[in-house]
Amino acid sequence: MKVFMAIAGVVLMVATNAALAGLKYDVPVRVDTVSRSVSGSMGSTRASSDNTQFLSCYVDAFRGSNLYVICSARDVAGSYGSCYSDDETIVRTVQAMKSDSYLYFNWNEGGDCTRVYSALRSADMPKAP
């Protein structure tokens, strides 16, 4: 019984420490030019030690035109991907992004964004000051 209690105590201690620490991801930029997709977190990209990778999505407009989005990224290997969209749903998704968001986007052969996914997750590294 004492062995069982000792094991249970160790398991509880490890579980408690893990719960206090929280799950953490380092998600650098990944550009896949074959599947035409980009993923990464703003915080991991900002905290990276290289001067190559970047991750960007922004909303812009010209007078008299619809809002539009341009997303672009380059990974540490130098692979680059970008897309453009004036789709209202994609524009709203980018407008809702936070500075520490995880970002995933796809584009078609014409360079149009076909999907933009943004998430604010506790496991993602916050951006460095």
Backbone atoms as SQL, in Angstrom:
CREATE TABLE atoms (id INTEGER PRIMARY KEY, chain TEXT, resi INTEGER, resn TEXT, atom TEXT, x REAL, y REAL, z REAL);
INSERT INTO atoms VALUES
  (1, 'A', 1, 'MET', 'N', 0.819, -1.187, 0.000),
  (2, 'A', 1, 'MET', 'CA', 0.000, 0.000, 0.000),
  (3, 'A', 1, 'MET', 'C', 0.866, 1.256, 0.000),
  (4, 'A', 2, 'LYS', 'N', 2.009, 1.212, 0.772),
  (5, 'A', 2, 'LYS', 'CA', 2.895, 2.368, 0.839),
  (6, 'A', 2, 'LYS', 'C', 3.503, 2.667, -0.532),
  (7, 'A', 3, 'VAL', 'N', 3.834, 1.635, -1.286),
  (8, 'A', 3, 'VAL', 'CA', 4.393, 1.820, -2.626),
  (9, 'A', 3, 'VAL', 'C', 3.362, 2.483, -3.524),
  (10, 'A', 4, 'PHE', 'N', 2.118, 2.016, -3.464),
  (11, 'A', 4, 'PHE', 'CA', 1.037, 2.605, -4.256),
  (12, 'A', 4, 'PHE', 'C', 0.859, 4.080, -3.916),
  (13, 'A', 5, 'MET', 'N', 0.873, 4.423, -2.621),
  (14, 'A', 5, 'MET', 'CA', 0.702, 5.817, -2.192),
  (15, 'A', 5, 'MET', 'C', 1.879, 6.667, -2.674),
  (16, 'A', 6, 'ALA', 'N', 3.075, 6.124, -2.630),
  (17, 'A', 6, 'ALA', 'CA', 4.254, 6.862, -3.093),
  (18, 'A', 6, 'ALA', 'C', 4.167, 7.131, -4.588),
  (19, 'A', 7, 'ILE', 'N', 3.777, 6.121, -5.350),
  (20, 'A', 7, 'ILE', 'CA', 3.634, 6.285, -6.802),
  (21, 'A', 7, 'ILE', 'C', 2.540, 7.296, -7.104),
  (22, 'A', 8, 'ALA', 'N', 1.426, 7.189, -6.402),
  (23, 'A', 8, 'ALA', 'CA', 0.326, 8.127, -6.612),
  (24, 'A', 8, 'ALA', 'C', 0.761, 9.548, -6.283),
  (25, 'A', 9, 'GLY', 'N', 1.564, 9.709, -5.244),
  (26, 'A', 9, 'GLY', 'CA', 2.070, 11.041, -4.882),
  (27, 'A', 9, 'GLY', 'C', 2.976, 11.618, -5.952),
  (28, 'A', 10, 'VAL', 'N', 3.848, 10.801, -6.503),
  (29, 'A', 10, 'VAL', 'CA', 4.743, 11.252, -7.568),
  (30, 'A', 10, 'VAL', 'C', 3.940, 11.635, -8.811),
  (31, 'A', 11, 'VAL', 'N', 2.967, 10.806, -9.174),
  (32, 'A', 11, 'VAL', 'CA', 2.122, 11.090, -10.333),
  (33, 'A', 11, 'VAL', 'C', 1.372, 12.398, -10.127),
  (34, 'A', 12, 'LEU', 'N', 0.818, 12.601, -8.946),
  (35, 'A', 12, 'LEU', 'CA', 0.093, 13.839, -8.642),
  (36, 'A', 12, 'LEU', 'C', 1.022, 15.042, -8.713),
  (37, 'A', 13, 'MET', 'N', 2.239, 14.906, -8.184),
  (38, 'A', 13, 'MET', 'CA', 3.197, 15.999, -8.208),
  (39, 'A', 13, 'MET', 'C', 3.586, 16.351, -9.645),
  (40, 'A', 14, 'VAL', 'N', 3.847, 15.367, -10.470),
  (41, 'A', 14, 'VAL', 'CA', 4.199, 15.601, -11.868),
  (42, 'A', 14, 'VAL', 'C', 3.022, 16.234, -12.611),
  (43, 'A', 15, 'ALA', 'N', 1.832, 15.711, -12.391),
  (44, 'A', 15, 'ALA', 'CA', 0.643, 16.259, -13.053),
  (45, 'A', 15, 'ALA', 'C', 0.404, 17.694, -12.626),
  (46, 'A', 16, 'THR', 'N', 0.595, 17.996, -11.342),
  (47, 'A', 16, 'THR', 'CA', 0.402, 19.361, -10.852),
  (48, 'A', 16, 'THR', 'C', 1.422, 20.296, -11.477),
  (49, 'A', 17, 'ASN', 'N', 2.685, 19.893, -11.522),
  (50, 'A', 17, 'ASN', 'CA', 3.719, 20.729, -12.140),
  (51, 'A', 17, 'ASN', 'C', 3.439, 20.952, -13.609),
  (52, 'A', 18, 'ALA', 'N', 2.995, 19.910, -14.317),
  (53, 'A', 18, 'ALA', 'CA', 2.671, 20.054, -15.733),
  (54, 'A', 18, 'ALA', 'C', 1.504, 21.007, -15.920),
  (55, 'A', 19, 'ALA', 'N', 0.520, 20.924, -15.028),
  (56, 'A', 19, 'ALA', 'CA', -0.644, 21.808, -15.146),
  (57, 'A', 19, 'ALA', 'C', -0.255, 23.254, -14.877),
  (58, 'A', 20, 'LEU', 'N', 0.652, 23.475, -13.942),
  (59, 'A', 20, 'LEU', 'CA', 1.089, 24.829, -13.645),
  (60, 'A', 20, 'LEU', 'C', 1.939, 25.406, -14.776),
  (61, 'A', 21, 'ALA', 'N', 2.732, 24.570, -15.397),
  (62, 'A', 21, 'ALA', 'CA', 3.617, 25.041, -16.458),
  (63, 'A', 21, 'ALA', 'C', 2.842, 25.335, -17.728),
  (64, 'A', 22, 'GLY', 'N', 1.885, 24.523, -18.040),
  (65, 'A', 22, 'GLY', 'CA', 1.106, 24.720, -19.261),
  (66, 'A', 22, 'GLY', 'C', 1.822, 24.197, -20.487),
  (67, 'A', 23, 'LEU', 'N', 1.037, 23.822, -21.464),
  (68, 'A', 23, 'LEU', 'CA', 1.556, 23.336, -22.733),
  (69, 'A', 23, 'LEU', 'C', 2.086, 24.514, -23.539),
  (70, 'A', 24, 'LYS', 'N', 3.263, 24.372, -24.118),
  (71, 'A', 24, 'LYS', 'CA', 3.849, 25.457, -24.898),
  (72, 'A', 24, 'LYS', 'C', 4.371, 24.931, -26.230),
  (73, 'A', 25, 'TYR', 'N', 4.115, 25.709, -27.295),
  (74, 'A', 25, 'TYR', 'CA', 4.597, 25.364, -28.628),
  (75, 'A', 25, 'TYR', 'C', 5.503, 26.469, -29.145),
  (76, 'A', 26, 'ASP', 'N', 6.547, 26.077, -29.829),
  (77, 'A', 26, 'ASP', 'CA', 7.324, 27.006, -30.638),
  (78, 'A', 26, 'ASP', 'C', 6.930, 26.661, -32.068),
  (79, 'A', 27, 'VAL', 'N', 6.233, 27.569, -32.741),
  (80, 'A', 27, 'VAL', 'CA', 5.696, 27.286, -34.070),
  (81, 'A', 27, 'VAL', 'C', 6.296, 28.258, -35.074),
  (82, 'A', 28, 'PRO', 'N', 7.494, 27.958, -35.575),
  (83, 'A', 28, 'PRO', 'CA', 8.100, 28.837, -36.579),
  (84, 'A', 28, 'PRO', 'C', 7.331, 28.777, -37.899),
  (85, 'A', 29, 'VAL', 'N', 7.626, 29.704, -38.758),
  (86, 'A', 29, 'VAL', 'CA', 6.957, 29.762, -40.062),
  (87, 'A', 29, 'VAL', 'C', 7.312, 28.530, -40.880),
  (88, 'A', 30, 'ARG', 'N', 6.308, 27.968, -41.518),
  (89, 'A', 30, 'ARG', 'CA', 6.503, 26.846, -42.445),
  (90, 'A', 30, 'ARG', 'C', 5.752, 27.185, -43.720),
  (91, 'A', 31, 'VAL', 'N', 6.475, 27.266, -44.821),
  (92, 'A', 31, 'VAL', 'CA', 5.873, 27.539, -46.125),
  (93, 'A', 31, 'VAL', 'C', 5.995, 26.273, -46.957),
  (94, 'A', 32, 'ASP', 'N', 4.865, 25.775, -47.435),
  (95, 'A', 32, 'ASP', 'CA', 4.844, 24.606, -48.305),
  (96, 'A', 32, 'ASP', 'C', 4.348, 25.070, -49.669),
  (97, 'A', 33, 'THR', 'N', 5.273, 25.231, -50.607),
  (98, 'A', 33, 'THR', 'CA', 4.914, 25.746, -51.930),
  (99, 'A', 33, 'THR', 'C', 4.189, 24.703, -52.782),
  (100, 'A', 34, 'VAL', 'N', 4.304, 23.424, -52.434),
  (101, 'A', 34, 'VAL', 'CA', 3.604, 22.377, -53.176),
  (102, 'A', 34, 'VAL', 'C', 2.115, 22.388, -52.817),
  (103, 'A', 35, 'SER', 'N', 1.810, 22.403, -51.512),
  (104, 'A', 35, 'SER', 'CA', 0.405, 22.437, -51.092),
  (105, 'A', 35, 'SER', 'C', -0.117, 23.879, -51.006),
  (106, 'A', 36, 'ARG', 'N', 0.751, 24.829, -51.299),
  (107, 'A', 36, 'ARG', 'CA', 0.427, 26.265, -51.239),
  (108, 'A', 36, 'ARG', 'C', -0.202, 26.619, -49.897),
  (109, 'A', 37, 'SER', 'N', 0.575, 26.382, -48.823),
  (110, 'A', 37, 'SER', 'CA', 0.089, 26.679, -47.485),
  (111, 'A', 37, 'SER', 'C', 1.202, 27.266, -46.620),
  (112, 'A', 38, 'VAL', 'N', 0.781, 28.035, -45.634),
  (113, 'A', 38, 'VAL', 'CA', 1.689, 28.651, -44.669),
  (114, 'A', 38, 'VAL', 'C', 1.120, 28.427, -43.287),
  (115, 'A', 39, 'SER', 'N', 1.990, 28.172, -42.326),
  (116, 'A', 39, 'SER', 'CA', 1.568, 28.100, -40.930),
  (117, 'A', 39, 'SER', 'C', 2.675, 28.662, -40.054),
  (118, 'A', 40, 'GLY', 'N', 2.282, 29.145, -38.893),
  (119, 'A', 40, 'GLY', 'CA', 3.241, 29.650, -37.922),
  (120, 'A', 40, 'GLY', 'C', 2.555, 30.534, -36.914),
  (121, 'A', 41, 'SER', 'N', 3.266, 30.842, -35.844),
  (122, 'A', 41, 'SER', 'CA', 2.703, 31.759, -34.854),
  (123, 'A', 41, 'SER', 'C', 3.500, 33.053, -34.860),
  (124, 'A', 42, 'MET', 'N', 2.787, 34.127, -34.646),
  (125, 'A', 42, 'MET', 'CA', 3.415, 35.448, -34.635),
  (126, 'A', 42, 'MET', 'C', 4.498, 35.525, -33.569),
  (127, 'A', 43, 'GLY', 'N', 4.229, 34.974, -32.372),
  (128, 'A', 43, 'GLY', 'CA', 5.191, 35.032, -31.286),
  (129, 'A', 43, 'GLY', 'C', 6.476, 34.280, -31.592),
  (130, 'A', 44, 'SER', 'N', 6.354, 33.060, -32.107),
  (131, 'A', 44, 'SER', 'CA', 7.544, 32.274, -32.446),
  (132, 'A', 44, 'SER', 'C', 8.347, 32.949, -33.550),
  (133, 'A', 45, 'THR', 'N', 7.647, 33.533, -34.502),
  (134, 'A', 45, 'THR', 'CA', 8.333, 34.206, -35.600),
  (135, 'A', 45, 'THR', 'C', 9.079, 35.422, -35.083),
  (136, 'A', 46, 'ARG', 'N', 8.421, 36.196, -34.247),
  (137, 'A', 46, 'ARG', 'CA', 9.049, 37.401, -33.690),
  (138, 'A', 46, 'ARG', 'C', 10.247, 37.041, -32.819),
  (139, 'A', 47, 'ALA', 'N', 10.165, 35.930, -32.094),
  (140, 'A', 47, 'ALA', 'CA', 11.229, 35.529, -31.175),
  (141, 'A', 47, 'ALA', 'C', 12.361, 34.756, -31.862),
  (142, 'A', 48, 'SER', 'N', 12.209, 34.441, -33.140),
  (143, 'A', 48, 'SER', 'CA', 13.241, 33.652, -33.818),
  (144, 'A', 48, 'SER', 'C', 14.548, 34.425, -33.877),
  (145, 'A', 49, 'SER', 'N', 15.636, 33.695, -33.893),
  (146, 'A', 49, 'SER', 'CA', 16.949, 34.336, -33.903),
  (147, 'A', 49, 'SER', 'C', 17.430, 34.691, -35.309),
  (148, 'A', 50, 'ASP', 'N', 16.752, 34.201, -36.331),
  (149, 'A', 50, 'ASP', 'CA', 17.178, 34.499, -37.700),
  (150, 'A', 50, 'ASP', 'C', 16.530, 35.797, -38.194),
  (151, 'A', 51, 'ASN', 'N', 17.052, 36.316, -39.258),
  (152, 'A', 51, 'ASN', 'CA', 16.501, 37.525, -39.882),
  (153, 'A', 51, 'ASN', 'C', 15.809, 37.190, -41.197),
  (154, 'A', 52, 'THR', 'N', 15.387, 35.941, -41.357),
  (155, 'A', 52, 'THR', 'CA', 14.802, 35.493, -42.618),
  (156, 'A', 52, 'THR', 'C', 13.296, 35.357, -42.544),
  (157, 'A', 53, 'GLN', 'N', 12.809, 34.644, -41.532),
  (158, 'A', 53, 'GLN', 'CA', 11.382, 34.337, -41.530),
  (159, 'A', 53, 'GLN', 'C', 10.527, 35.530, -41.108),
  (160, 'A', 54, 'PHE', 'N', 9.370, 35.599, -41.741),
  (161, 'A', 54, 'PHE', 'CA', 8.362, 36.575, -41.344),
  (162, 'A', 54, 'PHE', 'C', 6.989, 36.013, -41.649),
  (163, 'A', 55, 'LEU', 'N', 5.994, 36.607, -41.045),
  (164, 'A', 55, 'LEU', 'CA', 4.604, 36.173, -41.158),
  (165, 'A', 55, 'LEU', 'C', 3.751, 37.433, -41.102),
  (166, 'A', 56, 'SER', 'N', 2.870, 37.602, -42.086),
  (167, 'A', 56, 'SER', 'CA', 2.120, 38.855, -42.157),
  (168, 'A', 56, 'SER', 'C', 0.763, 38.651, -42.803),
  (169, 'A', 57, 'CYS', 'N', -0.246, 39.294, -42.257),
  (170, 'A', 57, 'CYS', 'CA', -1.556, 39.428, -42.883),
  (171, 'A', 57, 'CYS', 'C', -2.051, 40.819, -42.540),
  (172, 'A', 58, 'TYR', 'N', -2.526, 41.531, -43.519),
  (173, 'A', 58, 'TYR', 'CA', -3.069, 42.853, -43.228),
  (174, 'A', 58, 'TYR', 'C', -4.250, 43.157, -44.129),
  (175, 'A', 59, 'VAL', 'N', -5.049, 44.101, -43.675),
  (176, 'A', 59, 'VAL', 'CA', -6.225, 44.548, -44.398),
  (177, 'A', 59, 'VAL', 'C', -5.932, 45.951, -44.914),
  (178, 'A', 60, 'ASP', 'N', -6.309, 46.194, -46.159),
  (179, 'A', 60, 'ASP', 'CA', -6.065, 47.500, -46.777),
  (180, 'A', 60, 'ASP', 'C', -7.256, 47.850, -47.660),
  (181, 'A', 61, 'ALA', 'N', -7.304, 49.088, -48.099),
  (182, 'A', 61, 'ALA', 'CA', -8.363, 49.526, -49.010),
  (183, 'A', 61, 'ALA', 'C', -7.913, 50.781, -49.731),
  (184, 'A', 62, 'PHE', 'N', -8.377, 50.919, -50.943),
  (185, 'A', 62, 'PHE', 'CA', -8.232, 52.162, -51.679),
  (186, 'A', 62, 'PHE', 'C', -9.576, 52.863, -51.638),
  (187, 'A', 63, 'ARG', 'N', -9.579, 54.162, -51.732),
  (188, 'A', 63, 'ARG', 'CA', -10.835, 54.906, -51.709),
  (189, 'A', 63, 'ARG', 'C', -11.763, 54.377, -52.803),
  (190, 'A', 64, 'GLY', 'N', -12.978, 54.067, -52.402),
  (191, 'A', 64, 'GLY', 'CA', -13.970, 53.579, -53.346),
  (192, 'A', 64, 'GLY', 'C', -13.886, 52.091, -53.636),
  (193, 'A', 65, 'SER', 'N', -12.987, 51.377, -52.965),
  (194, 'A', 65, 'SER', 'CA', -12.872, 49.939, -53.231),
  (195, 'A', 65, 'SER', 'C', -13.231, 49.143, -51.975),
  (196, 'A', 66, 'ASN', 'N', -13.392, 47.845, -52.155),
  (197, 'A', 66, 'ASN', 'CA', -13.630, 46.966, -51.016),
  (198, 'A', 66, 'ASN', 'C', -12.357, 46.796, -50.209),
  (199, 'A', 67, 'LEU', 'N', -12.521, 46.393, -48.954),
  (200, 'A', 67, 'LEU', 'CA', -11.367, 45.999, -48.158),
  (201, 'A', 67, 'LEU', 'C', -10.763, 44.752, -48.780),
  (202, 'A', 68, 'TYR', 'N', -9.465, 44.610, -48.664),
  (203, 'A', 68, 'TYR', 'CA', -8.815, 43.395, -49.144),
  (204, 'A', 68, 'TYR', 'C', -7.695, 43.005, -48.202),
  (205, 'A', 69, 'VAL', 'N', -7.299, 41.751, -48.285),
  (206, 'A', 69, 'VAL', 'CA', -6.278, 41.159, -47.430),
  (207, 'A', 69, 'VAL', 'C', -5.089, 40.752, -48.278),
  (208, 'A', 70, 'ILE', 'N', -3.916, 40.958, -47.740),
  (209, 'A', 70, 'ILE', 'CA', -2.700, 40.369, -48.300),
  (210, 'A', 70, 'ILE', 'C', -1.996, 39.640, -47.159),
  (211, 'A', 71, 'CYS', 'N', -1.766, 38.350, -47.341),
  (212, 'A', 71, 'CYS', 'CA', -1.011, 37.537, -46.386),
  (213, 'A', 71, 'CYS', 'C', 0.260, 37.079, -47.074),
  (214, 'A', 72, 'SER', 'N', 1.359, 37.100, -46.345),
  (215, 'A', 72, 'SER', 'CA', 2.618, 36.639, -46.916),
  (216, 'A', 72, 'SER', 'C', 3.509, 36.090, -45.809),
  (217, 'A', 73, 'ALA', 'N', 4.442, 35.249, -46.209),
  (218, 'A', 73, 'ALA', 'CA', 5.346, 34.622, -45.249),
  (219, 'A', 73, 'ALA', 'C', 6.585, 34.096, -45.953),
  (220, 'A', 74, 'ARG', 'N', 7.661, 34.035, -45.170),
  (221, 'A', 74, 'ARG', 'CA', 8.893, 33.385, -45.636),
  (222, 'A', 74, 'ARG', 'C', 9.428, 32.575, -44.464),
  (223, 'A', 75, 'ASP', 'N', 9.824, 31.338, -44.730),
  (224, 'A', 75, 'ASP', 'CA', 10.367, 30.503, -43.661),
  (225, 'A', 75, 'ASP', 'C', 11.880, 30.615, -43.615),
  (226, 'A', 76, 'VAL', 'N', 12.483, 29.945, -42.654),
  (227, 'A', 76, 'VAL', 'CA', 13.927, 30.053, -42.432),
  (228, 'A', 76, 'VAL', 'C', 14.729, 29.548, -43.632),
  (229, 'A', 77, 'ALA', 'N', 14.153, 28.640, -44.431),
  (230, 'A', 77, 'ALA', 'CA', 14.835, 28.131, -45.624),
  (231, 'A', 77, 'ALA', 'C', 14.709, 29.090, -46.808),
  (232, 'A', 78, 'GLY', 'N', 13.910, 30.148, -46.656),
  (233, 'A', 78, 'GLY', 'CA', 13.738, 31.123, -47.724),
  (234, 'A', 78, 'GLY', 'C', 12.542, 30.878, -48.622),
  (235, 'A', 79, 'SER', 'N', 11.753, 29.824, -48.348),
  (236, 'A', 79, 'SER', 'CA', 10.545, 29.585, -49.137),
  (237, 'A', 79, 'SER', 'C', 9.532, 30.680, -48.832),
  (238, 'A', 80, 'TYR', 'N', 8.839, 31.145, -49.865),
  (239, 'A', 80, 'TYR', 'CA', 7.934, 32.277, -49.748),
  (240, 'A', 80, 'TYR', 'C', 6.542, 31.905, -50.242),
  (241, 'A', 81, 'GLY', 'N', 5.525, 32.419, -49.580),
  (242, 'A', 81, 'GLY', 'CA', 4.152, 32.224, -50.010),
  (243, 'A', 81, 'GLY', 'C', 3.344, 33.467, -49.709),
  (244, 'A', 82, 'SER', 'N', 2.372, 33.751, -50.572),
  (245, 'A', 82, 'SER', 'CA', 1.510, 34.910, -50.328),
  (246, 'A', 82, 'SER', 'C', 0.174, 34.709, -51.034),
  (247, 'A', 83, 'CYS', 'N', -0.818, 35.473, -50.586),
  (248, 'A', 83, 'CYS', 'CA', -2.116, 35.446, -51.231),
  (249, 'A', 83, 'CYS', 'C', -2.832, 36.773, -51.016),
  (250, 'A', 84, 'TYR', 'N', -3.871, 36.950, -51.805),
  (251, 'A', 84, 'TYR', 'CA', -4.678, 38.169, -51.814),
  (252, 'A', 84, 'TYR', 'C', -6.140, 37.757, -51.790),
  (253, 'A', 85, 'SER', 'N', -6.984, 38.540, -51.082),
  (254, 'A', 85, 'SER', 'CA', -8.417, 38.257, -51.109),
  (255, 'A', 85, 'SER', 'C', -9.215, 39.494, -50.722),
  (256, 'A', 86, 'ASP', 'N', -10.364, 39.659, -51.389),
  (257, 'A', 86, 'ASP', 'CA', -11.320, 40.678, -50.958),
  (258, 'A', 86, 'ASP', 'C', -12.607, 40.022, -50.460),
  (259, 'A', 87, 'ASP', 'N', -12.549, 38.706, -50.200),
  (260, 'A', 87, 'ASP', 'CA', -13.682, 37.977, -49.648),
  (261, 'A', 87, 'ASP', 'C', -13.960, 38.506, -48.237),
  (262, 'A', 88, 'GLU', 'N', -15.213, 38.859, -47.966),
  (263, 'A', 88, 'GLU', 'CA', -15.573, 39.471, -46.684),
  (264, 'A', 88, 'GLU', 'C', -15.252, 38.581, -45.486),
  (265, 'A', 89, 'THR', 'N', -15.451, 37.288, -45.622),
  (266, 'A', 89, 'THR', 'CA', -15.173, 36.373, -44.510),
  (267, 'A', 89, 'THR', 'C', -13.682, 36.336, -44.206),
  (268, 'A', 90, 'ILE', 'N', -12.860, 36.284, -45.226),
  (269, 'A', 90, 'ILE', 'CA', -11.409, 36.280, -45.024),
  (270, 'A', 90, 'ILE', 'C', -10.962, 37.618, -44.444),
  (271, 'A', 91, 'VAL', 'N', -11.511, 38.714, -44.928),
  (272, 'A', 91, 'VAL', 'CA', -11.174, 40.041, -44.384),
  (273, 'A', 91, 'VAL', 'C', -11.506, 40.090, -42.895),
  (274, 'A', 92, 'ARG', 'N', -12.698, 39.610, -42.505),
  (275, 'A', 92, 'ARG', 'CA', -13.087, 39.624, -41.089),
  (276, 'A', 92, 'ARG', 'C', -12.159, 38.743, -40.245),
  (277, 'A', 93, 'THR', 'N', -11.735, 37.618, -40.780),
  (278, 'A', 93, 'THR', 'CA', -10.816, 36.740, -40.050),
  (279, 'A', 93, 'THR', 'C', -9.501, 37.450, -39.772),
  (280, 'A', 94, 'VAL', 'N', -8.966, 38.112, -40.769),
  (281, 'A', 94, 'VAL', 'CA', -7.699, 38.841, -40.579),
  (282, 'A', 94, 'VAL', 'C', -7.896, 40.020, -39.629),
  (283, 'A', 95, 'GLN', 'N', -9.012, 40.709, -39.725),
  (284, 'A', 95, 'GLN', 'CA', -9.277, 41.825, -38.814),
  (285, 'A', 95, 'GLN', 'C', -9.342, 41.360, -37.360),
  (286, 'A', 96, 'ALA', 'N', -9.745, 40.125, -37.129),
  (287, 'A', 96, 'ALA', 'CA', -9.865, 39.592, -35.769),
  (288, 'A', 96, 'ALA', 'C', -8.547, 39.067, -35.212),
  (289, 'A', 97, 'MET', 'N', -7.508, 38.992, -36.026),
  (290, 'A', 97, 'MET', 'CA', -6.225, 38.474, -35.567),
  (291, 'A', 97, 'MET', 'C', -5.647, 39.340, -34.455),
  (292, 'A', 98, 'LYS', 'N', -4.883, 38.702, -33.592),
  (293, 'A', 98, 'LYS', 'CA', -4.173, 39.388, -32.514),
  (294, 'A', 98, 'LYS', 'C', -2.676, 39.305, -32.798),
  (295, 'A', 99, 'SER', 'N', -1.915, 40.103, -32.100),
  (296, 'A', 99, 'SER', 'CA', -0.475, 40.148, -32.360),
  (297, 'A', 99, 'SER', 'C', 0.247, 38.867, -31.968),
  (298, 'A', 100, 'ASP', 'N', -0.387, 38.013, -31.169),
  (299, 'A', 100, 'ASP', 'CA', 0.215, 36.736, -30.776),
  (300, 'A', 100, 'ASP', 'C', -0.473, 35.546, -31.432),
  (301, 'A', 101, 'SER', 'N', -1.258, 35.768, -32.458),
  (302, 'A', 101, 'SER', 'CA', -2.054, 34.716, -33.076),
  (303, 'A', 101, 'SER', 'C', -1.215, 33.678, -33.815),
  (304, 'A', 102, 'TYR', 'N', -1.774, 32.475, -33.891),
  (305, 'A', 102, 'TYR', 'CA', -1.298, 31.438, -34.805),
  (306, 'A', 102, 'TYR', 'C', -1.995, 31.717, -36.138),
  (307, 'A', 103, 'LEU', 'N', -1.291, 31.520, -37.231),
  (308, 'A', 103, 'LEU', 'CA', -1.853, 31.804, -38.548),
  (309, 'A', 103, 'LEU', 'C', -1.608, 30.641, -39.490),
  (310, 'A', 104, 'TYR', 'N', -2.632, 30.321, -40.265),
  (311, 'A', 104, 'TYR', 'CA', -2.528, 29.322, -41.328),
  (312, 'A', 104, 'TYR', 'C', -3.281, 29.886, -42.518),
  (313, 'A', 105, 'PHE', 'N', -2.673, 29.834, -43.694),
  (314, 'A', 105, 'PHE', 'CA', -3.419, 30.230, -44.889),
  (315, 'A', 105, 'PHE', 'C', -3.005, 29.395, -46.089),
  (316, 'A', 106, 'ASN', 'N', -3.948, 29.289, -47.046),
  (317, 'A', 106, 'ASN', 'CA', -3.747, 28.582, -48.315),
  (318, 'A', 106, 'ASN', 'C', -4.022, 29.544, -49.458),
  (319, 'A', 107, 'TRP', 'N', -3.489, 29.226, -50.623),
  (320, 'A', 107, 'TRP', 'CA', -3.778, 30.008, -51.816),
  (321, 'A', 107, 'TRP', 'C', -3.891, 29.087, -53.019),
  (322, 'A', 108, 'ASN', 'N', -4.573, 29.569, -54.047),
  (323, 'A', 108, 'ASN', 'CA', -4.706, 28.784, -55.277),
  (324, 'A', 108, 'ASN', 'C', -3.634, 29.203, -56.281),
  (325, 'A', 109, 'GLU', 'N', -3.668, 28.603, -57.462),
  (326, 'A', 109, 'GLU', 'CA', -2.649, 28.886, -58.479),
  (327, 'A', 109, 'GLU', 'C', -2.629, 30.350, -58.894),
  (328, 'A', 110, 'GLY', 'N', -3.778, 31.024, -58.781),
  (329, 'A', 110, 'GLY', 'CA', -3.858, 32.440, -59.142),
  (330, 'A', 110, 'GLY', 'C', -3.416, 33.388, -58.040),
  (331, 'A', 111, 'GLY', 'N', -3.058, 32.854, -56.862),
  (332, 'A', 111, 'GLY', 'CA', -2.617, 33.685, -55.748),
  (333, 'A', 111, 'GLY', 'C', -3.739, 34.180, -54.856),
  (334, 'A', 112, 'ASP', 'N', -4.966, 33.679, -55.091),
  (335, 'A', 112, 'ASP', 'CA', -6.094, 34.065, -54.241),
  (336, 'A', 112, 'ASP', 'C', -6.066, 33.240, -52.954),
  (337, 'A', 113, 'CYS', 'N', -6.302, 33.890, -51.814),
  (338, 'A', 113, 'CYS', 'CA', -6.418, 33.163, -50.549),
  (339, 'A', 113, 'CYS', 'C', -7.660, 32.287, -50.612),
  (340, 'A', 114, 'THR', 'N', -7.492, 31.007, -50.337),
  (341, 'A', 114, 'THR', 'CA', -8.639, 30.100, -50.312),
  (342, 'A', 114, 'THR', 'C', -9.062, 29.779, -48.885),
  (343, 'A', 115, 'ARG', 'N', -8.159, 30.007, -47.929),
  (344, 'A', 115, 'ARG', 'CA', -8.475, 29.811, -46.524),
  (345, 'A', 115, 'ARG', 'C', -7.509, 30.637, -45.694),
  (346, 'A', 116, 'VAL', 'N', -8.047, 31.285, -44.681),
  (347, 'A', 116, 'VAL', 'CA', -7.227, 31.945, -43.672),
  (348, 'A', 116, 'VAL', 'C', -7.778, 31.520, -42.325),
  (349, 'A', 117, 'TYR', 'N', -6.920, 30.941, -41.515),
  (350, 'A', 117, 'TYR', 'CA', -7.295, 30.465, -40.185),
  (351, 'A', 117, 'TYR', 'C', -6.409, 31.174, -39.183),
  (352, 'A', 118, 'SER', 'N', -7.011, 31.745, -38.165),
  (353, 'A', 118, 'SER', 'CA', -6.273, 32.423, -37.115),
  (354, 'A', 118, 'SER', 'C', -6.773, 31.935, -35.771),
  (355, 'A', 119, 'ALA', 'N', -5.862, 31.725, -34.838),
  (356, 'A', 119, 'ALA', 'CA', -6.249, 31.267, -33.504),
  (357, 'A', 119, 'ALA', 'C', -5.360, 31.932, -32.468),
  (358, 'A', 120, 'LEU', 'N', -5.932, 32.232, -31.338),
  (359, 'A', 120, 'LEU', 'CA', -5.178, 32.722, -30.198),
  (360, 'A', 120, 'LEU', 'C', -5.191, 31.596, -29.178),
  (361, 'A', 121, 'ARG', 'N', -4.031, 30.941, -29.014),
  (362, 'A', 121, 'ARG', 'CA', -3.954, 29.731, -28.187),
  (363, 'A', 121, 'ARG', 'C', -2.960, 29.953, -27.060),
  (364, 'A', 122, 'SER', 'N', -3.285, 29.483, -25.883),
  (365, 'A', 122, 'SER', 'CA', -2.410, 29.675, -24.736),
  (366, 'A', 122, 'SER', 'C', -1.063, 28.991, -24.928),
  (367, 'A', 123, 'ALA', 'N', -1.009, 27.944, -25.719),
  (368, 'A', 123, 'ALA', 'CA', 0.236, 27.194, -25.906),
  (369, 'A', 123, 'ALA', 'C', 1.230, 27.909, -26.824),
  (370, 'A', 124, 'ASP', 'N', 0.766, 28.874, -27.608),
  (371, 'A', 124, 'ASP', 'CA', 1.674, 29.583, -28.520),
  (372, 'A', 124, 'ASP', 'C', 2.495, 30.624, -27.759),
  (373, 'A', 125, 'MET', 'N', 3.750, 30.737, -28.165),
  (374, 'A', 125, 'MET', 'CA', 4.655, 31.684, -27.558),
  (375, 'A', 125, 'MET', 'C', 4.157, 33.115, -27.794),
  (376, 'A', 126, 'PRO', 'N', 4.143, 33.954, -26.743),
  (377, 'A', 126, 'PRO', 'CA', 3.775, 35.352, -26.981),
  (378, 'A', 126, 'PRO', 'C', 4.908, 36.051, -27.728),
  (379, 'A', 127, 'LYS', 'N', 4.566, 37.084, -28.455),
  (380, 'A', 127, 'LYS', 'CA', 5.611, 37.783, -29.201),
  (381, 'A', 127, 'LYS', 'C', 6.533, 38.494, -28.226),
  (382, 'A', 128, 'ALA', 'N', 7.782, 38.551, -28.584),
  (383, 'A', 128, 'ALA', 'CA', 8.779, 39.228, -27.762),
  (384, 'A', 128, 'ALA', 'C', 8.615, 40.738, -27.931),
  (385, 'A', 129, 'PRO', 'N', 8.966, 41.487, -26.903),
  (386, 'A', 129, 'PRO', 'CA', 8.849, 42.959, -27.026),
  (387, 'A', 129, 'PRO', 'C', 9.775, 43.515, -28.075);
